Amino acid sequence: MILKKSVAISETGFIFNPATGDSYTVNPIAAEILQLLKAAKSLAEIKQEILQQYDVDEKTLEEDLSDFSSHLQQLGLAEHEA
């Protein structure tokens, strides 16, 4: 998954999509995931980083990460890699 290049993301979790004019705010963990996506990390790499940093069940993280990535795609902020 890759974030669309036109999408602006601040380190504090503010997202702006200039194509639609929509803006969003995410929590600190989601902001961290967005920064990792912006750094071209794969979802598998992001999962490993989150598992190392936080006390979270792997299955729960997989489900939440999948939901979050699907939501980003539905909002037009990200797309599958070609």
A tleap script that builds the chain and sets N, CA, C and O, in Angstrom:
source leaprc.protein.ff14SB
mol = sequence {
  NMET ILE LEU LYS LYS SER VAL ALA ILE SER
  GLU THR GLY PHE ILE PHE ASN PRO ALA THR
  GLY ASP SER TYR THR VAL ASN PRO ILE ALA
  ALA GLU ILE LEU GLN LEU LEU LYS ALA ALA
  LYS SER LEU ALA GLU ILE LYS GLN GLU ILE
  LEU GLN GLN TYR ASP VAL ASP GLU LYS THR
  LEU GLU GLU ASP LEU SER ASP PHE SER SER
  HIE LEU GLN GLN LEU GLY LEU ALA GLU HIE
  GLU CALA
}
set mol.1.N position { 0.843 -1.172 0.000 }
set mol.1.CA position { 0.000 0.000 0.000 }
set mol.1.C position { 0.890 1.238 0.000 }
set mol.1.O position { 1.910 1.291 0.687 }
set mol.2.N position { 0.490 2.210 -0.768 }
set mol.2.CA position { 1.226 3.466 -0.803 }
set mol.2.C position { 0.256 4.633 -0.628 }
set mol.2.O position { -0.882 4.599 -1.096 }
set mol.3.N position { 0.735 5.652 0.051 }
set mol.3.CA position { -0.061 6.875 0.182 }
set mol.3.C position { 0.059 7.659 -1.111 }
set mol.3.O position { 1.121 7.680 -1.732 }
set mol.4.N position { -1.009 8.294 -1.512 }
set mol.4.CA position { -0.952 9.135 -2.709 }
set mol.4.C position { -0.038 10.318 -2.432 }
set mol.4.O position { -0.088 10.919 -1.359 }
set mol.5.N position { 0.785 10.640 -3.398 }
set mol.5.CA position { 1.786 11.695 -3.221 }
set mol.5.C position { 1.180 13.065 -2.953 }
set mol.5.O position { 1.805 13.897 -2.295 }
set mol.6.N position { -0.014 13.307 -3.447 }
set mol.6.CA position { -0.639 14.612 -3.274 }
set mol.6.C position { -1.185 14.832 -1.863 }
set mol.6.O position { -1.470 15.965 -1.476 }
set mol.7.N position { -1.330 13.759 -1.103 }
set mol.7.CA position { -1.900 13.845 0.243 }
set mol.7.C position { -0.855 14.385 1.210 }
set mol.7.O position { 0.267 13.884 1.274 }
set mol.8.N position { -1.238 15.412 1.960 }
set mol.8.CA position { -0.335 16.020 2.946 }
set mol.8.C position { -0.655 15.467 4.333 }
set mol.8.O position { -1.815 15.398 4.739 }
set mol.9.N position { 0.400 15.075 5.050 }
set mol.9.CA position { 0.230 14.507 6.386 }
set mol.9.C position { 1.201 15.200 7.333 }
set mol.9.O position { 2.406 15.241 7.086 }
set mol.10.N position { 0.660 15.742 8.419 }
set mol.10.CA position { 1.533 16.355 9.419 }
set mol.10.C position { 1.946 15.295 10.432 }
set mol.10.O position { 1.322 14.237 10.524 }
set mol.11.N position { 2.991 15.580 11.185 }
set mol.11.CA position { 3.461 14.647 12.206 }
set mol.11.C position { 2.462 14.514 13.352 }
set mol.11.O position { 2.525 13.551 14.117 }
set mol.12.N position { 1.557 15.455 13.475 }
set mol.12.CA position { 0.571 15.415 14.553 }
set mol.12.C position { -0.695 14.664 14.170 }
set mol.12.O position { -1.598 14.514 14.993 }
set mol.13.N position { -0.772 14.185 12.913 }
set mol.13.CA position { -1.916 13.394 12.511 }
set mol.13.C position { -2.988 14.144 11.745 }
set mol.13.O position { -4.113 13.660 11.629 }
set mol.14.N position { -2.666 15.304 11.225 }
set mol.14.CA position { -3.607 16.046 10.387 }
set mol.14.C position { -3.356 15.633 8.939 }
set mol.14.O position { -2.221 15.674 8.465 }
set mol.15.N position { -4.412 15.236 8.241 }
set mol.15.CA position { -4.306 14.781 6.856 }
set mol.15.C position { -5.132 15.707 5.975 }
set mol.15.O position { -6.267 16.047 6.306 }
set mol.16.N position { -4.551 16.112 4.850 }
set mol.16.CA position { -5.270 16.957 3.896 }
set mol.16.C position { -5.158 16.342 2.512 }
set mol.16.O position { -4.062 16.042 2.040 }
set mol.17.N position { -6.301 16.158 1.867 }
set mol.17.CA position { -6.352 15.641 0.509 }
set mol.17.C position { -6.693 16.803 -0.426 }
set mol.17.O position { -7.857 17.197 -0.508 }
set mol.18.N position { -5.715 17.353 -1.125 }
set mol.18.CA position { -5.971 18.509 -1.987 }
set mol.18.C position { -6.866 18.186 -3.182 }
set mol.18.O position { -7.471 19.089 -3.759 }
set mol.19.N position { -6.957 16.928 -3.555 }
set mol.19.CA position { -7.812 16.545 -4.684 }
set mol.19.C position { -9.291 16.738 -4.355 }
set mol.19.O position { -10.095 17.040 -5.238 }
set mol.20.N position { -9.647 16.562 -3.077 }
set mol.20.CA position { -11.052 16.680 -2.682 }
set mol.20.C position { -11.313 17.857 -1.747 }
set mol.20.O position { -12.455 18.290 -1.590 }
set mol.21.N position { -10.252 18.372 -1.128 }
set mol.21.CA position { -10.407 19.435 -0.138 }
set mol.21.C position { -10.742 18.909 1.244 }
set mol.21.O position { -10.929 19.691 2.176 }
set mol.22.N position { -10.821 17.586 1.389 }
set mol.22.CA position { -11.158 16.976 2.672 }
set mol.22.C position { -9.953 16.946 3.597 }
set mol.22.O position { -8.811 16.818 3.157 }
set mol.23.N position { -10.236 17.067 4.894 }
set mol.23.CA position { -9.175 16.937 5.890 }
set mol.23.C position { -9.647 16.006 6.997 }
set mol.23.O position { -10.843 15.880 7.259 }
set mol.24.N position { -8.689 15.363 7.636 }
set mol.24.CA position { -8.969 14.384 8.676 }
set mol.24.C position { -7.939 14.533 9.781 }
set mol.24.O position { -6.849 15.063 9.566 }
set mol.25.N position { -8.294 14.063 10.955 }
set mol.25.CA position { -7.362 14.005 12.077 }
set mol.25.C position { -7.362 12.579 12.598 }
set mol.25.O position { -8.421 11.971 12.749 }
set mol.26.N position { -6.184 12.046 12.871 }
set mol.26.CA position { -6.073 10.685 13.385 }
set mol.26.C position { -5.364 10.687 14.730 }
set mol.26.O position { -4.713 11.664 15.101 }
set mol.27.N position { -5.497 9.586 15.453 }
set mol.27.CA position { -4.852 9.467 16.763 }
set mol.27.C position { -3.340 9.250 16.592 }
set mol.27.O position { -2.875 9.018 15.476 }
set mol.28.N position { -2.579 9.323 17.679 }
set mol.28.CA position { -1.108 9.213 17.577 }
set mol.28.C position { -0.606 7.920 16.940 }
set mol.28.O position { 0.374 7.950 16.196 }
set mol.29.N position { -1.248 6.790 17.213 }
set mol.29.CA position { -0.796 5.528 16.610 }
set mol.29.C position { -1.045 5.555 15.104 }
set mol.29.O position { -0.182 5.149 14.326 }
set mol.30.N position { -2.201 6.024 14.697 }
set mol.30.CA position { -2.501 6.131 13.269 }
set mol.30.C position { -1.542 7.110 12.599 }
set mol.30.O position { -1.118 6.880 11.466 }
set mol.31.N position { -1.200 8.188 13.277 }
set mol.31.CA position { -0.240 9.152 12.727 }
set mol.31.C position { 1.117 8.484 12.531 }
set mol.31.O position { 1.800 8.734 11.538 }
set mol.32.N position { 1.502 7.639 13.477 }
set mol.32.CA position { 2.768 6.915 13.358 }
set mol.32.C position { 2.720 5.956 12.166 }
set mol.32.O position { 3.690 5.848 11.415 }
set mol.33.N position { 1.606 5.268 11.995 }
set mol.33.CA position { 1.451 4.356 10.856 }
set mol.33.C position { 1.524 5.130 9.546 }
set mol.33.O position { 2.154 4.675 8.591 }
set mol.34.N position { 0.888 6.286 9.495 }
set mol.34.CA position { 0.946 7.115 8.285 }
set mol.34.C position { 2.370 7.556 7.969 }
set mol.34.O position { 2.779 7.561 6.808 }
set mol.35.N position { 3.116 7.924 8.991 }
set mol.35.CA position { 4.512 8.330 8.771 }
set mol.35.C position { 5.341 7.159 8.246 }
set mol.35.O position { 6.213 7.345 7.397 }
set mol.36.N position { 5.068 5.950 8.754 }
set mol.36.CA position { 5.773 4.766 8.267 }
set mol.36.C position { 5.389 4.460 6.816 }
set mol.36.O position { 6.244 4.079 6.017 }
set mol.37.N position { 4.121 4.622 6.476 }
set mol.37.CA position { 3.697 4.449 5.083 }
set mol.37.C position { 4.369 5.486 4.190 }
set mol.37.O position { 4.811 5.183 3.082 }
set mol.38.N position { 4.434 6.706 4.693 }
set mol.38.CA position { 5.076 7.799 3.947 }
set mol.38.C position { 6.553 7.489 3.691 }
set mol.38.O position { 7.125 7.914 2.688 }
set mol.39.N position { 7.161 6.736 4.622 }
set mol.39.CA position { 8.567 6.339 4.490 }
set mol.39.C position { 8.716 5.064 3.658 }
set mol.39.O position { 9.779 4.442 3.652 }
set mol.40.N position { 7.644 4.678 2.956 }
set mol.40.CA position { 7.634 3.528 2.046 }
set mol.40.C position { 7.789 2.190 2.759 }
set mol.40.O position { 8.319 1.240 2.183 }
set mol.41.N position { 7.335 2.108 3.996 }
set mol.41.CA position { 7.348 0.830 4.718 }
set mol.41.C position { 6.134 0.019 4.267 }
set mol.41.O position { 5.066 0.572 4.005 }
set mol.42.N position { 6.313 -1.290 4.181 }
set mol.42.CA position { 5.207 -2.180 3.840 }
set mol.42.C position { 4.339 -2.399 5.074 }
set mol.42.O position { 4.764 -2.112 6.193 }
set mol.43.N position { 3.130 -2.904 4.876 }
set mol.43.CA position { 2.260 -3.189 6.013 }
set mol.43.C position { 2.890 -4.232 6.932 }
set mol.43.O position { 2.717 -4.168 8.149 }
set mol.44.N position { 3.617 -5.189 6.363 }
set mol.44.CA position { 4.296 -6.202 7.178 }
set mol.44.C position { 5.383 -5.557 8.045 }
set mol.44.O position { 5.537 -5.909 9.215 }
set mol.45.N position { 6.130 -4.621 7.473 }
set mol.45.CA position { 7.166 -3.918 8.240 }
set mol.45.C position { 6.547 -3.054 9.329 }
set mol.45.O position { 7.058 -2.985 10.446 }
set mol.46.N position { 5.449 -2.400 8.996 }
set mol.46.CA position { 4.754 -1.563 9.982 }
set mol.46.C position { 4.239 -2.423 11.122 }
set mol.46.O position { 4.362 -2.053 12.290 }
set mol.47.N position { 3.663 -3.569 10.787 }
set mol.47.CA position { 3.164 -4.484 11.813 }
set mol.47.C position { 4.284 -4.866 12.778 }
set mol.47.O position { 4.086 -4.848 13.993 }
set mol.48.N position { 5.447 -5.209 12.252 }
set mol.48.CA position { 6.569 -5.596 13.112 }
set mol.48.C position { 7.027 -4.448 14.004 }
set mol.48.O position { 7.325 -4.656 15.180 }
set mol.49.N position { 7.083 -3.249 13.456 }
set mol.49.CA position { 7.495 -2.087 14.258 }
set mol.49.C position { 6.512 -1.806 15.390 }
set mol.49.O position { 6.919 -1.524 16.517 }
set mol.50.N position { 5.229 -1.885 15.091 }
set mol.50.CA position { 4.203 -1.638 16.116 }
set mol.50.C position { 4.251 -2.723 17.189 }
set mol.50.O position { 4.129 -2.428 18.378 }
set mol.51.N position { 4.427 -3.978 16.772 }
set mol.51.CA position { 4.512 -5.076 17.740 }
set mol.51.C position { 5.700 -4.905 18.678 }
set mol.51.O position { 5.612 -5.247 19.857 }
set mol.52.N position { 6.806 -4.379 18.167 }
set mol.52.CA position { 7.999 -4.169 18.993 }
set mol.52.C position { 7.822 -3.003 19.962 }
set mol.52.O position { 8.369 -3.026 21.065 }
set mol.53.N position { 7.068 -1.992 19.565 }
set mol.53.CA position { 6.956 -0.782 20.374 }
set mol.53.C position { 5.813 -0.806 21.375 }
set mol.53.O position { 5.884 -0.141 22.409 }
set mol.54.N position { 4.758 -1.565 21.082 }
set mol.54.CA position { 3.564 -1.502 21.915 }
set mol.54.C position { 3.129 -2.890 22.377 }
set mol.54.O position { 3.400 -3.893 21.716 }
set mol.55.N position { 2.464 -2.931 23.500 }
set mol.55.CA position { 1.921 -4.168 24.034 }
set mol.55.C position { 0.557 -4.400 23.393 }
set mol.55.O position { -0.472 -3.955 23.902 }
set mol.56.N position { 0.572 -5.103 22.272 }
set mol.56.CA position { -0.657 -5.340 21.522 }
set mol.56.C position { -0.656 -6.779 21.021 }
set mol.56.O position { 0.390 -7.322 20.663 }
set mol.57.N position { -1.822 -7.381 21.000 }
set mol.57.CA position { -1.998 -8.722 20.477 }
set mol.57.C position { -1.815 -8.694 18.960 }
set mol.57.O position { -2.363 -7.819 18.289 }
set mol.58.N position { -1.056 -9.633 18.418 }
set mol.58.CA position { -0.750 -9.632 16.993 }
set mol.58.C position { -2.009 -9.733 16.127 }
set mol.58.O position { -2.118 -9.043 15.114 }
set mol.59.N position { -2.952 -10.580 16.516 }
set mol.59.CA position { -4.180 -10.737 15.738 }
set mol.59.C position { -4.986 -9.435 15.732 }
set mol.59.O position { -5.504 -9.023 14.694 }
set mol.60.N position { -5.084 -8.801 16.884 }
set mol.60.CA position { -5.803 -7.525 16.978 }
set mol.60.C position { -5.143 -6.476 16.093 }
set mol.60.O position { -5.824 -5.739 15.379 }
set mol.61.N position { -3.821 -6.411 16.142 }
set mol.61.CA position { -3.088 -5.450 15.320 }
set mol.61.C position { -3.323 -5.715 13.837 }
set mol.61.O position { -3.549 -4.777 13.073 }
set mol.62.N position { -3.272 -6.973 13.421 }
set mol.62.CA position { -3.504 -7.304 12.013 }
set mol.62.C position { -4.883 -6.834 11.556 }
set mol.62.O position { -5.029 -6.256 10.479 }
set mol.63.N position { -5.892 -7.091 12.392 }
set mol.63.CA position { -7.253 -6.670 12.050 }
set mol.63.C position { -7.364 -5.146 11.982 }
set mol.63.O position { -7.947 -4.599 11.045 }
set mol.64.N position { -6.800 -4.469 12.981 }
set mol.64.CA position { -6.873 -3.000 13.011 }
set mol.64.C position { -6.102 -2.375 11.856 }
set mol.64.O position { -6.557 -1.402 11.254 }
set mol.65.N position { -4.935 -2.933 11.549 }
set mol.65.CA position { -4.124 -2.414 10.452 }
set mol.65.C position { -4.829 -2.632 9.114 }
set mol.65.O position { -4.790 -1.767 8.240 }
set mol.66.N position { -5.467 -3.779 8.960 }
set mol.66.CA position { -6.226 -4.061 7.741 }
set mol.66.C position { -7.406 -3.093 7.607 }
set mol.66.O position { -7.654 -2.557 6.527 }
set mol.67.N position { -8.124 -2.874 8.699 }
set mol.67.CA position { -9.255 -1.937 8.679 }
set mol.67.C position { -8.795 -0.521 8.344 }
set mol.67.O position { -9.418 0.173 7.541 }
set mol.68.N position { -7.693 -0.102 8.973 }
set mol.68.CA position { -7.174 1.245 8.747 }
set mol.68.C position { -6.737 1.423 7.291 }
set mol.68.O position { -7.037 2.443 6.670 }
set mol.69.N position { -6.029 0.431 6.750 }
set mol.69.CA position { -5.569 0.550 5.363 }
set mol.69.C position { -6.753 0.550 4.395 }
set mol.69.O position { -6.735 1.269 3.397 }
set mol.70.N position { -7.777 -0.249 4.682 }
set mol.70.CA position { -8.983 -0.237 3.838 }
set mol.70.C position { -9.671 1.120 3.891 }
set mol.70.O position { -10.149 1.630 2.877 }
set mol.71.N position { -9.714 1.688 5.072 }
set mol.71.CA position { -10.345 3.000 5.240 }
set mol.71.C position { -9.574 4.081 4.467 }
set mol.71.O position { -10.183 4.950 3.842 }
set mol.72.N position { -8.251 4.027 4.511 }
set mol.72.CA position { -7.437 4.982 3.755 }
set mol.72.C position { -7.729 4.877 2.262 }
set mol.72.O position { -7.798 5.888 1.562 }
set mol.73.N position { -7.899 3.661 1.785 }
set mol.73.CA position { -8.194 3.460 0.369 }
set mol.73.C position { -9.586 3.981 0.022 }
set mol.73.O position { -9.773 4.609 -1.020 }
set mol.74.N position { -10.560 3.721 0.891 }
set mol.74.CA position { -11.925 4.197 0.647 }
set mol.74.C position { -11.988 5.720 0.594 }
set mol.74.O position { -12.782 6.288 -0.156 }
set mol.75.N position { -11.154 6.375 1.389 }
set mol.75.CA position { -11.117 7.838 1.403 }
set mol.75.C position { -10.296 8.418 0.259 }
set mol.75.O position { -10.242 9.635 0.080 }
set mol.76.N position { -9.657 7.543 -0.514 }
set mol.76.CA position { -8.849 7.997 -1.642 }
set mol.76.C position { -7.500 8.550 -1.231 }
set mol.76.O position { -6.898 9.339 -1.960 }
set mol.77.N position { -7.017 8.139 -0.057 }
set mol.77.CA position { -5.731 8.625 0.442 }
set mol.77.C position { -4.586 7.684 0.121 }
set mol.77.O position { -3.421 8.082 0.140 }
set mol.78.N position { -4.919 6.431 -0.174 }
set mol.78.CA position { -3.896 5.413 -0.447 }
set mol.78.C position { -4.399 4.462 -1.514 }
set mol.78.O position { -5.586 4.423 -1.840 }
set mol.79.N position { -3.457 3.693 -2.048 }
set mol.79.CA position { -3.817 2.703 -3.051 }
set mol.79.C position { -2.852 1.515 -2.954 }
set mol.79.O position { -1.768 1.615 -2.379 }
set mol.80.N position { -3.278 0.398 -3.528 }
set mol.80.CA position { -2.403 -0.768 -3.558 }
set mol.80.C position { -1.209 -0.486 -4.442 }
set mol.80.O position { -1.303 0.258 -5.418 }
set mol.81.N position { -0.084 -1.087 -4.093 }
set mol.81.CA position { 1.096 -0.935 -4.931 }
set mol.81.C position { 0.879 -1.698 -6.237 }
set mol.81.O position { 0.228 -2.743 -6.261 }
set mol.82.N position { 1.425 -1.167 -7.300 }
set mol.82.CA position { 1.259 -1.810 -8.606 }
set mol.82.C position { 2.158 -3.002 -8.761 }
set mol.82.O position { 2.141 -3.657 -9.803 }
savepdb mol mol.pdb
quit
